[in-house]
Amino acid sequence: MTHPAVLDAAAALSSFMDLKKGRLSASNTQHRRKLSDLYGVFSDEEARAHKAAEDDETVYESFLTEPTDQPRARALCYSTTVVYPGRVGDEFYMTRGHRHARQDSPEVCLTVRGRGMVLLQTDDFRIQALALEPGTVVYVPGVTSHRIVNTGDELLAVFSVYPLMAGRNYRAVESHGFRRIVVATPEGPDLVPNPKFRSAKGE
Ligand SMILES: [Fe+2]
């Protein structure tokens, strides 16, 4: 017995990933974040504003493929996130970072190009940084804020799969920040305390 509707959906949701540029051929949602979109995201806000006024570079883009005709409660979607090389002051270009709105939604990420780090932070502010290089697979548990940082001199492309219903909550990151930021030093990328980090206790 055949199920044409199921096979049609499989064809419609299949895609091709450009491994050099990180783009998905069949993405139905795209986001581009330029320096001017990222107010307050970097530790040196003055440097970000100055750089945005001089040359409003794209910091990162994401390409999402979201099924529209699958049962939403159990559907998966997939995306690529491309973070371009660059810095605001000493701080490397990175994503805003988010937690999933549905807190029980994990995510699996595969780095396909470039070098960087993923920062993972729990709601009680335990933080972990994992190095990313092509082939690195990271499991991001639910209830974990995550941010991708490009520490290299070429684009960083990360492919992710997660539940369609996961959603994105930016408030957790905006209100507290990550405990660490990733900066360039003469010895290479380093994790240092984030001067803008605020825990619930006002730490
Ligand atoms: Fe996510």
Boltz pocket constraint, residues with backbone or C-beta under 6 A from the ligand:
constraints:
  - pocket:
      binder: B
      contacts: [[A, 98], [A, 99], [A, 100], [A, 107], [A, 146], [A, 162], [A, 167]]
      max_distance: 6.0
